[in-house]
Amino acid sequence: MGRGEVNVSGVKRLCALLLCVWWVGCGAQPPASAPASPRAQTSSNAATAAARSSASNLVAASESAESEPVFHLATAQVQLPRVKLWIGSREIVSEVCHTVPQVATGLMHRTGIGPEETMLFIFAGPRERSFYMKNVPFDIDVAYIDREGVIQEIVRLKANDAQGVPSKSSRIQFVLEAAPEYFARHGFGPGTLISTERGALAEVLGPIAQLN
């Protein structure tokens, strides 16, 4: 191979290189992404709106759950503990609610209450109480009872009434639910003493309460 041939070949290669540099530097830009079709944009916007709505709903549900916690059960309570009580001179056996779910649920989801059936709610200390009838499709009578075990008042609660009926006294530690007219039929009223077979309600049952 002669020097002249080498020079010619080098020139050719240099020209080719310059041509490539010019083409890259001055060539057309890569095509931009094609604009989305109206249909694609609509689908994208709908998906974004749905995502935002879902997130808002989750936040709202979370806030609602935080502000209104639910403790009651979704079904009727069965096999509750029972206790023997004395109401005046009458001996009865009553269901007992003392845990958080038991107290929150009470008679919810039951279809009725027998004429001699009762349910006693136990709290750790005295205060004003308010009971309502959410998910309870029948009327009942309720005795608000103070720390000494004395009935302070008896009120009628109406079926499915979610509006609470507060006690007049702020010294209520126990609540006894029964069928309508149960207390009247047996001559029980304000001033009637309720106790256990082992002693006073507060001493015997107060310690097992989970709610104040």
ROVEXNU-296379 format. One record per atom (N, C-alpha, C): residue in one letter; atom name; residue number from 1; x, y, z. Coordinates in Angstrom, 2 decimals. Layout:
BEGIN
 rest atom  nr       u       v       w
    A   CA NUM       X       Y       Z
...
This chain:
BEGIN
 rest atom  nr       u       v       w
    M    N   1    0.86   -1.16    0.00
    M   CA   1    0.00    0.00    0.00
    M    C   1    0.92    1.23    0.00
    G    N   2    0.70    2.31   -0.97
    G   CA   2    1.54    3.50   -1.06
    G    C   2    1.04    4.61   -0.17
    R    N   3    1.94    5.57    0.04
    R   CA   3    1.57    6.71    0.90
    R    C   3    0.39    7.47    0.34
    G    N   4    0.40    7.65   -1.03
    G   CA   4   -0.72    8.36   -1.66
    G    C   4   -2.03    7.69   -1.37
    E    N   5   -2.05    6.43   -1.43
    E   CA   5   -3.29    5.70   -1.15
    E    C   5   -3.73    5.88    0.30
    V    N   6   -2.71    5.93    1.16
    V   CA   6   -3.07    6.12    2.58
    V    C   6   -3.72    7.46    2.79
    N    N   7   -3.15    8.53    2.14
    N   CA   7   -3.70    9.87    2.29
    N    C   7   -5.13    9.96    1.78
    V    N   8   -5.35    9.37    0.63
    V   CA   8   -6.71    9.38    0.07
    V    C   8   -7.68    8.67    1.00
    S    N   9   -7.22    7.57    1.48
    S   CA   9   -8.11    6.81    2.37
    S    C   9   -8.39    7.61    3.63
    G    N  10   -7.34    8.29    4.18
    G   CA  10   -7.54    9.10    5.40
    G    C  10   -8.51   10.22    5.14
    V    N  11   -8.38   10.86    3.98
    V   CA  11   -9.30   11.96    3.64
    V    C  11  -10.72   11.46    3.58
    K    N  12  -10.88   10.29    2.95
    K   CA  12  -12.24    9.75    2.84
    K    C  12  -12.83    9.50    4.23
    R    N  13  -11.97    8.94    5.10
    R   CA  13  -12.48    8.63    6.46
    R    C  13  -12.79    9.92    7.19
    L    N  14  -11.95   10.99    7.01
    L   CA  14  -12.19   12.26    7.69
    L    C  14  -13.48   12.89    7.20
    C    N  15  -13.72   12.83    5.90
    C   CA  15  -14.96   13.39    5.34
    C    C  15  -16.17   12.68    5.90
    A    N  16  -16.03   11.37    5.96
    A   CA  16  -17.16   10.59    6.48
    A    C  16  -17.43   10.96    7.93
    L    N  17  -16.36   11.17    8.72
    L   CA  17  -16.52   11.50   10.15
    L    C  17  -17.18   12.86   10.30
    L    N  18  -16.71   13.87    9.50
    L   CA  18  -17.30   15.20    9.56
    L    C  18  -18.77   15.17    9.18
    L    N  19  -19.11   14.36    8.19
    L   CA  19  -20.50   14.24    7.77
    L    C  19  -21.36   13.70    8.89
    C    N  20  -20.83   12.73    9.62
    C   CA  20  -21.60   12.12   10.72
    C    C  20  -21.80   13.14   11.84
    V    N  21  -20.72   13.93   12.15
    V   CA  21  -20.84   14.93   13.21
    V    C  21  -21.88   15.96   12.84
    W    N  22  -21.87   16.42   11.60
    W   CA  22  -22.86   17.40   11.15
    W    C  22  -24.26   16.86   11.26
    W    N  23  -24.44   15.61   10.89
    W   CA  23  -25.79   14.99   10.90
    W    C  23  -26.31   14.90   12.32
    V    N  24  -25.46   14.50   13.27
    V   CA  24  -25.91   14.37   14.65
    V    C  24  -26.20   15.74   15.23
    G    N  25  -25.35   16.72   14.98
    G   CA  25  -25.53   18.03   15.57
    G    C  25  -26.68   18.80   14.97
    C    N  26  -26.97   18.65   13.73
    C   CA  26  -27.98   19.47   13.08
    C    C  26  -29.21   18.70   12.66
    G    N  27  -29.22   17.42   12.94
    G   CA  27  -30.35   16.63   12.52
    G    C  27  -31.61   16.97   13.29
    A    N  28  -32.73   16.49   12.81
    A   CA  28  -34.02   16.71   13.46
    A    C  28  -34.04   16.07   14.83
    Q    N  29  -34.75   16.72   15.80
    Q   CA  29  -34.89   16.15   17.14
    Q    C  29  -35.71   14.87   17.07
    P    N  30  -35.48   13.99   18.01
    P   CA  30  -36.31   12.78   18.05
    P    C  30  -37.75   13.18   18.21
    P    N  31  -38.64   12.52   17.53
    P   CA  31  -40.06   12.90   17.60
    P    C  31  -40.55   12.87   19.05
    A    N  32  -41.30   13.93   19.42
    A   CA  32  -41.88   13.96   20.77
    A    C  32  -42.96   12.90   20.87
    S    N  33  -43.23   12.53   22.11
    S   CA  33  -44.28   11.52   22.31
    S    C  33  -45.56   12.05   21.72
    A    N  34  -46.23   11.17   21.03
    A   CA  34  -47.47   11.58   20.39
    A    C  34  -48.50   11.95   21.45
    P    N  35  -49.24   13.02   21.23
    P   CA  35  -50.25   13.43   22.22
    P    C  35  -51.29   12.33   22.39
    A    N  36  -51.74   12.16   23.66
    A   CA  36  -52.73   11.11   23.94
    A    C  36  -54.03   11.45   23.26
    S    N  37  -54.71   10.42   22.85
    S   CA  37  -55.99   10.63   22.21
    S    C  37  -56.99   11.11   23.24
    P    N  38  -58.05   11.81   22.83
    P   CA  38  -59.08   12.27   23.78
    P    C  38  -59.60   11.14   24.64
    R    N  39  -59.77    9.97   24.04
    R   CA  39  -60.30    8.83   24.80
    R    C  39  -59.32    8.41   25.88
    A    N  40  -58.00    8.40   25.51
    A   CA  40  -56.99    8.01   26.49
    A    C  40  -56.93    9.02   27.61
    Q    N  41  -57.03   10.34   27.24
    Q   CA  41  -56.99   11.37   28.26
    Q    C  41  -58.18   11.26   29.19
    T    N  42  -59.36   10.98   28.64
    T   CA  42  -60.57   10.83   29.46
    T    C  42  -60.41    9.68   30.44
    S    N  43  -59.88    8.53   29.95
    S   CA  43  -59.68    7.38   30.82
    S    C  43  -58.70    7.70   31.93
    S    N  44  -57.61    8.42   31.57
    S   CA  44  -56.61    8.78   32.56
    S    C  44  -57.19    9.70   33.62
    N    N  45  -57.96   10.71   33.16
    N   CA  45  -58.58   11.64   34.11
    N    C  45  -59.56   10.93   35.02
    A    N  46  -60.33   10.00   34.48
    A   CA  46  -61.30    9.26   35.28
    A    C  46  -60.60    8.41   36.32
    A    N  47  -59.48    7.79   35.93
    A   CA  47  -58.73    6.96   36.87
    A    C  47  -58.17    7.80   38.00
    T    N  48  -57.65    9.00   37.62
    T   CA  48  -57.10    9.90   38.65
    T    C  48  -58.17   10.35   39.61
    A    N  49  -59.34   10.72   39.06
    A   CA  49  -60.44   11.16   39.92
    A    C  49  -60.90   10.05   40.84
    A    N  50  -60.97    8.83   40.30
    A   CA  50  -61.39    7.68   41.11
    A    C  50  -60.40    7.43   42.24
    A    N  51  -59.11    7.54   41.92
    A   CA  51  -58.09    7.32   42.94
    A    C  51  -58.20    8.37   44.04
    R    N  52  -58.40    9.63   43.64
    R   CA  52  -58.53   10.69   44.64
    R    C  52  -59.77   10.48   45.49
    S    N  53  -60.88   10.10   44.84
    S   CA  53  -62.12    9.85   45.58
    S    C  53  -61.96    8.72   46.57
    S    N  54  -61.29    7.64   46.12
    S   CA  54  -61.07    6.50   47.00
    S    C  54  -60.23    6.89   48.20
    A    N  55  -59.18    7.68   47.95
    A   CA  55  -58.32    8.13   49.05
    A    C  55  -59.11    8.99   50.02
    S    N  56  -59.96    9.88   49.47
    S   CA  56  -60.76   10.73   50.35
    S    C  56  -61.71    9.91   51.20
    N    N  57  -62.32    8.88   50.59
    N   CA  57  -63.23    8.02   51.33
    N    C  57  -62.51    7.28   52.43
    L    N  58  -61.29    6.81   52.14
    L   CA  58  -60.53    6.10   53.16
    L    C  58  -60.20    7.02   54.34
    V    N  59  -59.82    8.26   54.03
    V   CA  59  -59.51    9.21   55.08
    V    C  59  -60.74    9.51   55.91
    A    N  60  -61.89    9.71   55.21
    A   CA  60  -63.13   10.00   55.92
    A    C  60  -63.53    8.84   56.80
    A    N  61  -63.40    7.62   56.27
    A   CA  61  -63.75    6.44   57.06
    A    C  61  -62.84    6.31   58.26
    S    N  62  -61.56    6.61   58.04
    S   CA  62  -60.61    6.53   59.14
    S    C  62  -60.95    7.54   60.21
    E    N  63  -61.26    8.79   59.79
    E   CA  63  -61.60    9.82   60.76
    E    C  63  -62.87    9.46   61.49
    S    N  64  -63.86    8.90   60.74
    S   CA  64  -65.12    8.50   61.37
    S    C  64  -64.89    7.41   62.39
    A    N  65  -64.02    6.44   62.01
    A   CA  65  -63.74    5.34   62.93
    A    C  65  -63.06    5.84   64.18
    E    N  66  -62.17    6.87   64.01
    E   CA  66  -61.47    7.39   65.16
    E    C  66  -62.41    8.17   66.07
    S    N  67  -63.37    8.92   65.48
    S   CA  67  -64.26    9.75   66.27
    S    C  67  -65.40    8.93   66.86
    E    N  68  -65.80    7.84   66.22
    E   CA  68  -66.89    7.02   66.70
    E    C  68  -66.48    5.55   66.70
    P    N  69  -65.66    5.18   67.64
    P   CA  69  -65.25    3.78   67.71
    P    C  69  -66.43    2.85   68.00
    V    N  70  -66.39    1.68   67.42
    V   CA  70  -67.46    0.71   67.61
    V    C  70  -66.96   -0.43   68.48
    F    N  71  -67.65   -0.67   69.60
    F   CA  71  -67.25   -1.72   70.52
    F    C  71  -68.28   -2.85   70.59
    H    N  72  -69.51   -2.60   70.11
    H   CA  72  -70.54   -3.62   70.26
    H    C  72  -70.39   -4.73   69.22
    L    N  73  -70.93   -5.89   69.53
    L   CA  73  -70.84   -7.05   68.65
    L    C  73  -71.86   -6.96   67.53
    A    N  74  -71.64   -7.72   66.47
    A   CA  74  -72.55   -7.71   65.31
    A    C  74  -73.66   -8.73   65.45
    T    N  75  -73.60   -9.56   66.48
    T   CA  75  -74.63  -10.58   66.71
    T    C  75  -75.04  -10.56   68.17
    A    N  76  -76.15  -11.23   68.46
    A   CA  76  -76.65  -11.28   69.84
    A    C  76  -75.68  -12.03   70.75
    Q    N  77  -75.60  -11.59   71.99
    Q   CA  77  -74.74  -12.25   72.96
    Q    C  77  -75.41  -13.53   73.47
    V    N  78  -74.60  -14.55   73.62
    V   CA  78  -75.09  -15.82   74.17
    V    C  78  -74.16  -16.27   75.29
    Q    N  79  -74.68  -17.06   76.19
    Q   CA  79  -73.91  -17.64   77.29
    Q    C  79  -73.19  -16.57   78.12
    L    N  80  -73.92  -15.53   78.47
    L   CA  80  -73.37  -14.53   79.37
    L    C  80  -73.29  -15.10   80.78
    P    N  81  -72.36  -14.59   81.60
    P   CA  81  -72.32  -15.04   82.99
    P    C  81  -73.60  -14.65   83.71
    R    N  82  -73.92  -15.37   84.76
    R   CA  82  -75.14  -15.08   85.53
    R    C  82  -74.79  -14.92   87.00
    V    N  83  -75.63  -14.18   87.69
    V   CA  83  -75.41  -13.94   89.11
    V    C  83  -76.75  -13.98   89.84
    K    N  84  -76.72  -14.49   91.05
    K   CA  84  -77.93  -14.52   91.88
    K    C  84  -78.04  -13.20   92.62
    L    N  85  -79.20  -12.56   92.51
    L   CA  85  -79.43  -11.28   93.13
    L    C  85  -80.65  -11.33   94.06
    W    N  86  -80.64  -10.40   94.99
    W   CA  86  -81.81  -10.15   95.82
    W    C  86  -82.32   -8.75   95.49
    I    N  87  -83.58   -8.67   95.03
    I   CA  87  -84.24   -7.38   94.82
    I    C  87  -85.31   -7.27   95.89
    G    N  88  -85.05   -6.46   96.88
    G   CA  88  -85.92   -6.47   98.05
    G    C  88  -85.85   -7.85   98.69
    S    N  89  -86.98   -8.51   98.78
    S   CA  89  -87.02   -9.85   99.37
    S    C  89  -87.13  -10.94   98.30
    R    N  90  -87.01  -10.53   97.02
    R   CA  90  -87.19  -11.50   95.93
    R    C  90  -85.83  -11.92   95.39
    E    N  91  -85.65  -13.23   95.23
    E   CA  91  -84.41  -13.76   94.67
    E    C  91  -84.58  -13.98   93.18
    I    N  92  -83.59  -13.51   92.39
    I   CA  92  -83.61  -13.71   90.94
    I    C  92  -82.22  -14.12   90.47
    V    N  93  -82.16  -14.61   89.23
    V   CA  93  -80.88  -14.88   88.58
    V    C  93  -80.82  -14.01   87.33
    S    N  94  -79.79  -13.21   87.23
    S   CA  94  -79.69  -12.24   86.15
    S    C  94  -78.45  -12.46   85.30
    E    N  95  -78.56  -12.17   84.01
    E   CA  95  -77.37  -12.12   83.15
    E    C  95  -76.53  -10.92   83.56
    V    N  96  -75.22  -11.03   83.34
    V   CA  96  -74.31   -9.98   83.75
    V    C  96  -73.46   -9.49   82.57
    C    N  97  -73.33   -8.18   82.43
    C   CA  97  -72.43   -7.58   81.44
    C    C  97  -71.40   -6.74   82.20
    H    N  98  -70.12   -7.10   82.07
    H   CA  98  -69.08   -6.35   82.77
    H    C  98  -67.86   -6.04   81.91
    T    N  99  -67.71   -6.72   80.74
    T   CA  99  -66.60   -6.39   79.84
    T    C  99  -67.05   -5.31   78.86
    V    N 100  -66.09   -4.72   78.16
    V   CA 100  -66.43   -3.64   77.22
    V    C 100  -67.40   -4.11   76.13
    P    N 101  -67.13   -5.22   75.41
    P   CA 101  -68.08   -5.66   74.39
    P    C 101  -69.44   -6.04   74.97
    Q    N 102  -69.45   -6.65   76.15
    Q   CA 102  -70.72   -7.04   76.77
    Q    C 102  -71.58   -5.83   77.09
    V    N 103  -70.97   -4.82   77.71
    V   CA 103  -71.71   -3.63   78.07
    V    C 103  -72.17   -2.87   76.82
    A    N 104  -71.31   -2.78   75.82
    A   CA 104  -71.66   -2.06   74.59
    A    C 104  -72.77   -2.75   73.82
    T    N 105  -72.84   -4.08   73.89
    T   CA 105  -73.82   -4.83   73.11
    T    C 105  -75.15   -5.00   73.85
    G    N 106  -75.10   -5.39   75.10
    G   CA 106  -76.33   -5.55   75.87
    G    C 106  -77.32   -6.48   75.20
    L    N 107  -78.53   -5.97   74.98
    L   CA 107  -79.61   -6.77   74.37
    L    C 107  -79.66   -6.64   72.84
    M    N 108  -78.68   -6.02   72.25
    M   CA 108  -78.69   -5.83   70.79
    M    C 108  -78.86   -7.15   70.05
    H    N 109  -79.62   -7.10   68.96
    H   CA 109  -79.79   -8.21   68.01
    H    C 109  -80.64   -9.36   68.57
    R    N 110  -81.16   -9.24   69.77
    R   CA 110  -82.09  -10.25   70.27
    R    C 110  -83.49   -9.91   69.76
    T    N 111  -84.33  -10.92   69.74
    T   CA 111  -85.68  -10.71   69.22
    T    C 111  -86.68  -10.37   70.32
    G    N 112  -86.29  -10.51   71.57
    G   CA 112  -87.21  -10.19   72.66
    G    C 112  -86.57  -10.50   74.00
    I    N 113  -87.33  -10.22   75.06
    I   CA 113  -86.88  -10.49   76.42
    I    C 113  -88.05  -11.11   77.19
    G    N 114  -87.78  -12.19   77.92
    G   CA 114  -88.82  -12.87   78.67
    G    C 114  -89.35  -12.02   79.82
    P    N 115  -90.56  -12.29   80.28
    P   CA 115  -91.16  -11.47   81.34
    P    C 115  -90.38  -11.47   82.65
    E    N 116  -89.57  -12.50   82.89
    E   CA 116  -88.79  -12.57   84.13
    E    C 116  -87.29  -12.50   83.88
    E    N 117  -86.90  -12.21   82.65
    E   CA 117  -85.47  -12.11   82.33
    E    C 117  -84.94  -10.72   82.67
    T    N 118  -83.70  -10.69   83.14
    T   CA 118  -83.05   -9.42   83.47
    T    C 118  -81.59   -9.44   83.01
    M    N 119  -81.03   -8.27   82.85
    M   CA 119  -79.62   -8.13   82.47
    M    C 119  -79.02   -7.01   83.31
    L    N 120  -77.96   -7.33   84.07
    L   CA 120  -77.32   -6.36   84.95
    L    C 120  -76.01   -5.85   84.34
    F    N 121  -75.87   -4.54   84.27
    F   CA 121  -74.65   -3.90   83.76
    F    C 121  -73.84   -3.39   84.95
    I    N 122  -72.55   -3.72   84.95
    I   CA 122  -71.68   -3.40   86.08
    I    C 122  -70.62   -2.40   85.65
    F    N 123  -70.47   -1.33   86.43
    F   CA 123  -69.44   -0.33   86.17
    F    C 123  -68.54   -0.21   87.40
    A    N 124  -67.34    0.33   87.16
    A   CA 124  -66.34    0.38   88.23
    A    C 124  -66.62    1.48   89.25
    G    N 125  -67.36    2.51   88.86
    G   CA 125  -67.63    3.61   89.77
    G    C 125  -68.91    4.33   89.41
    P    N 126  -69.37    5.21   90.29
    P   CA 126  -70.63    5.93   90.06
    P    C 126  -70.46    7.14   89.14
    R    N 127  -71.45    7.39   88.32
    R   CA 127  -71.50    8.57   87.46
    R    C 127  -72.87    8.62   86.81
    E    N 128  -73.14    9.65   86.05
    E   CA 128  -74.38    9.70   85.27
    E    C 128  -74.29    8.65   84.17
    R    N 129  -75.37    7.93   83.93
    R   CA 129  -75.42    6.91   82.88
    R    C 129  -76.48    7.27   81.85
    S    N 130  -76.29    6.78   80.64
    S   CA 130  -77.28    7.00   79.58
    S    C 130  -77.33    5.74   78.73
    F    N 131  -78.51    5.14   78.63
    F   CA 131  -78.67    3.92   77.84
    F    C 131  -79.59    4.20   76.66
    Y    N 132  -79.31    3.51   75.53
    Y   CA 132  -80.16    3.66   74.36
    Y    C 132  -80.55    2.28   73.82
    M    N 133  -81.29    2.28   72.69
    M   CA 133  -81.88    1.02   72.21
    M    C 133  -81.49    0.70   70.77
    K    N 134  -80.30    1.08   70.37
    K   CA 134  -79.84    0.76   69.01
    K    C 134  -79.83   -0.75   68.82
    N    N 135  -80.43   -1.21   67.72
    N   CA 135  -80.48   -2.63   67.37
    N    C 135  -81.24   -3.48   68.39
    V    N 136  -82.13   -2.86   69.14
    V   CA 136  -82.97   -3.61   70.09
    V    C 136  -84.43   -3.37   69.67
    P    N 137  -85.08   -4.35   69.06
    P   CA 137  -86.41   -4.14   68.46
    P    C 137  -87.59   -4.34   69.41
    F    N 138  -87.42   -4.05   70.70
    F   CA 138  -88.52   -4.20   71.65
    F    C 138  -88.29   -3.26   72.83
    D    N 139  -89.38   -2.90   73.50
    D   CA 139  -89.28   -1.99   74.65
    D    C 139  -88.75   -2.72   75.88
    I    N 140  -88.11   -1.97   76.76
    I   CA 140  -87.69   -2.52   78.05
    I    C 140  -87.83   -1.45   79.14
    D    N 141  -87.79   -1.89   80.38
    D   CA 141  -87.69   -0.98   81.52
    D    C 141  -86.29   -1.09   82.10
    V    N 142  -85.76    0.04   82.54
    V   CA 142  -84.38    0.09   83.04
    V    C 142  -84.35    0.75   84.41
    A    N 143  -83.67    0.09   85.34
    A   CA 143  -83.48    0.65   86.68
    A    C 143  -82.06    1.19   86.78
    Y    N 144  -81.93    2.47   87.12
    Y   CA 144  -80.63    3.06   87.39
    Y    C 144  -80.36    2.92   88.89
    I    N 145  -79.23    2.31   89.24
    I   CA 145  -78.93    1.90   90.62
    I    C 145  -77.64    2.56   91.09
    D    N 146  -77.64    3.08   92.32
    D   CA 146  -76.45    3.76   92.82
    D    C 146  -75.43    2.78   93.41
    R    N 147  -74.33    3.31   93.92
    R   CA 147  -73.24    2.49   94.44
    R    C 147  -73.70    1.61   95.60
    E    N 148  -74.66    2.09   96.37
    E   CA 148  -75.15    1.32   97.52
    E    C 148  -76.12    0.22   97.11
    G    N 149  -76.45    0.16   95.81
    G   CA 149  -77.36   -0.86   95.34
    G    C 149  -78.82   -0.46   95.42
    V    N 150  -79.08    0.82   95.60
    V   CA 150  -80.46    1.31   95.73
    V    C 150  -80.95    1.84   94.38
    I    N 151  -82.13    1.41   93.96
    I   CA 151  -82.73    1.90   92.71
    I    C 151  -83.05    3.39   92.88
    Q    N 152  -82.52    4.21   91.97
    Q   CA 152  -82.78    5.65   92.00
    Q    C 152  -83.95    6.05   91.11
    E    N 153  -84.07    5.38   89.99
    E   CA 153  -85.19    5.66   89.08
    E    C 153  -85.36    4.52   88.09
    I    N 154  -86.57    4.44   87.54
    I   CA 154  -86.87    3.43   86.52
    I    C 154  -87.42    4.16   85.29
    V    N 155  -86.84    3.86   84.12
    V   CA 155  -87.23    4.54   82.89
    V    C 155  -87.63    3.51   81.83
    R    N 156  -88.46    3.92   80.91
    R   CA 156  -88.85    3.07   79.78
    R    C 156  -88.01    3.45   78.56
    L    N 157  -87.39    2.45   77.96
    L   CA 157  -86.64    2.65   76.72
    L    C 157  -87.43    2.05   75.56
    K    N 158  -87.56    2.81   74.49
    K   CA 158  -88.36    2.40   73.34
    K    C 158  -87.53    1.65   72.30
    A    N 159  -88.18    0.72   71.62
    A   CA 159  -87.51   -0.12   70.61
    A    C 159  -86.78    0.72   69.57
    N    N 160  -85.53    0.35   69.32
    N   CA 160  -84.70    0.94   68.26
    N    C 160  -84.46    2.44   68.42
    D    N 161  -84.70    2.98   69.59
    D   CA 161  -84.47    4.41   69.82
    D    C 161  -82.98    4.63   70.12
    A    N 162  -82.29    5.28   69.18
    A   CA 162  -80.85    5.50   69.34
    A    C 162  -80.54    6.73   70.19
    Q    N 163  -81.57    7.40   70.65
    Q   CA 163  -81.37    8.56   71.52
    Q    C 163  -81.25    8.09   72.97
    G    N 164  -80.13    8.33   73.59
    G   CA 164  -79.91    7.86   74.95
    G    C 164  -80.85    8.53   75.95
    V    N 165  -81.20    7.78   77.00
    V   CA 165  -82.01    8.31   78.09
    V    C 165  -81.11    8.41   79.32
    P    N 166  -80.68    9.61   79.68
    P   CA 166  -79.73    9.76   80.79
    P    C 166  -80.40    9.61   82.15
    S    N 167  -79.61    9.20   83.11
    S   CA 167  -80.10    9.13   84.48
    S    C 167  -80.16   10.53   85.07
    K    N 168  -81.06   10.73   86.02
    K   CA 168  -81.13   12.02   86.70
    K    C 168  -80.01   12.15   87.72
    S    N 169  -79.57   11.01   88.25
    S   CA 169  -78.53   11.00   89.27
    S    C 169  -77.15   10.81   88.63
    S    N 170  -76.15   11.40   89.26
    S   CA 170  -74.76   11.22   88.81
    S    C 170  -74.06   10.16   89.65
    R    N 171  -74.82    9.38   90.41
    R   CA 171  -74.24    8.38   91.31
    R    C 171  -74.58    6.94   90.88
    I    N 172  -74.83    6.75   89.58
    I   CA 172  -75.26    5.44   89.10
    I    C 172  -74.05    4.55   88.77
    Q    N 173  -74.01    3.37   89.38
    Q   CA 173  -72.92    2.42   89.12
    Q    C 173  -73.43    1.12   88.50
    F    N 174  -74.72    0.85   88.62
    F   CA 174  -75.29   -0.39   88.09
    F    C 174  -76.58   -0.06   87.34
    V    N 175  -76.87   -0.87   86.31
    V   CA 175  -78.10   -0.69   85.54
    V    C 175  -78.73   -2.07   85.33
    L    N 176  -80.01   -2.18   85.62
    L   CA 176  -80.71   -3.46   85.47
    L    C 176  -81.80   -3.31   84.42
    E    N 177  -81.69   -4.10   83.34
    E   CA 177  -82.70   -4.08   82.28
    E    C 177  -83.66   -5.25   82.45
    A    N 178  -84.94   -5.00   82.13
    A   CA 178  -85.96   -6.03   82.28
    A    C 178  -87.10   -5.75   81.31
    A    N 179  -88.06   -6.68   81.25
    A   CA 179  -89.22   -6.50   80.38
    A    C 179  -90.08   -5.34   80.88
    P    N 180  -90.87   -4.75   79.99
    P   CA 180  -91.75   -3.67   80.42
    P    C 180  -92.65   -4.11   81.58
    E    N 181  -92.80   -3.24   82.56
    E   CA 181  -93.64   -3.47   83.75
    E    C 181  -93.07   -4.51   84.71
    Y    N 182  -91.87   -5.01   84.46
    Y   CA 182  -91.28   -6.01   85.37
    Y    C 182  -91.18   -5.46   86.78
    F    N 183  -90.63   -4.26   86.92
    F   CA 183  -90.43   -3.69   88.25
    F    C 183  -91.78   -3.38   88.90
    A    N 184  -92.71   -2.85   88.13
    A   CA 184  -94.03   -2.52   88.68
    A    C 184  -94.77   -3.77   89.12
    R    N 185  -94.69   -4.84   88.35
    R   CA 185  -95.39   -6.09   88.69
    R    C 185  -94.92   -6.65   90.03
    H    N 186  -93.65   -6.48   90.32
    H   CA 186  -93.08   -7.05   91.54
    H    C 186  -92.98   -6.03   92.68
    G    N 187  -93.47   -4.83   92.45
    G   CA 187  -93.45   -3.83   93.50
    G    C 187  -92.09   -3.20   93.75
    F    N 188  -91.21   -3.25   92.74
    F   CA 188  -89.90   -2.63   92.88
    F    C 188  -89.97   -1.19   92.36
    G    N 189  -89.26   -0.30   93.04
    G   CA 189  -89.24    1.08   92.60
    G    C 189  -88.08    1.82   93.24
    P    N 190  -88.03    3.14   93.07
    P   CA 190  -86.98    3.92   93.72
    P    C 190  -86.94    3.64   95.22
    G    N 191  -85.75    3.36   95.72
    G   CA 191  -85.59    3.04   97.13
    G    C 191  -85.42    1.56   97.39
    T    N 192  -85.75    0.70   96.39
    T   CA 192  -85.59   -0.74   96.57
    T    C 192  -84.11   -1.10   96.55
    L    N 193  -83.68   -1.93   97.48
    L   CA 193  -82.28   -2.34   97.58
    L    C 193  -82.03   -3.62   96.79
    I    N 194  -80.93   -3.63   96.01
    I   CA 194  -80.51   -4.81   95.26
    I    C 194  -79.13   -5.22   95.76
    S    N 195  -78.95   -6.52   96.04
    S   CA 195  -77.67   -7.02   96.52
    S    C 195  -77.44   -8.41   95.96
    T    N 196  -76.24   -8.94   96.15
    T   CA 196  -75.93  -10.30   95.75
    T    C 196  -76.10  -11.21   96.96
    E    N 197  -76.05  -12.51   96.72
    E   CA 197  -76.15  -13.45   97.84
    E    C 197  -74.90  -13.41   98.71
    R    N 198  -73.83  -12.79   98.21
    R   CA 198  -72.57  -12.70   98.96
    R    C 198  -72.30  -11.31   99.50
    G    N 199  -73.22  -10.38   99.28
    G   CA 199  -73.02   -9.05   99.83
    G    C 199  -73.40   -7.95   98.86
    A    N 200  -72.93   -6.72   99.14
    A   CA 200  -73.28   -5.54   98.36
    A    C 200  -72.78   -5.63   96.92
    L    N 201  -73.53   -5.02   96.01
    L   CA 201  -73.15   -5.03   94.58
    L    C 201  -71.75   -4.46   94.37
    A    N 202  -71.47   -3.31   94.96
    A   CA 202  -70.19   -2.64   94.74
    A    C 202  -69.02   -3.48   95.24
    E    N 203  -69.19   -4.14   96.36
    E   CA 203  -68.10   -4.93   96.93
    E    C 203  -67.88   -6.23   96.18
    V    N 204  -68.95   -6.88   95.77
    V   CA 204  -68.85   -8.20   95.14
    V    C 204  -68.62   -8.11   93.63
    L    N 205  -69.35   -7.21   92.96
    L   CA 205  -69.30   -7.16   91.50
    L    C 205  -68.49   -5.98   90.95
    G    N 206  -68.36   -4.91   91.71
    G   CA 206  -67.63   -3.74   91.23
    G    C 206  -66.22   -4.05   90.74
    P    N 207  -65.46   -4.90   91.43
    P   CA 207  -64.07   -5.18   91.02
    P    C 207  -63.92   -5.85   89.65
    I    N 208  -64.98   -6.47   89.12
    I   CA 208  -64.84   -7.15   87.83
    I    C 208  -65.17   -6.23   86.65
    A    N 209  -65.62   -5.02   86.93
    A   CA 209  -66.02   -4.09   85.86
    A    C 209  -64.80   -3.64   85.06
    Q    N 210  -64.97   -3.52   83.74
    Q   CA 210  -63.91   -3.03   82.86
    Q    C 210  -64.16   -1.57   82.42
    L    N 211  -65.33   -1.06   82.70
    L   CA 211  -65.65    0.32   82.35
    L    C 211  -65.97    1.12   83.59
    N    N 212  -65.55    2.37   83.58
    N   CA 212  -65.88    3.23   84.71
    N    C 212  -67.19    3.97   84.44
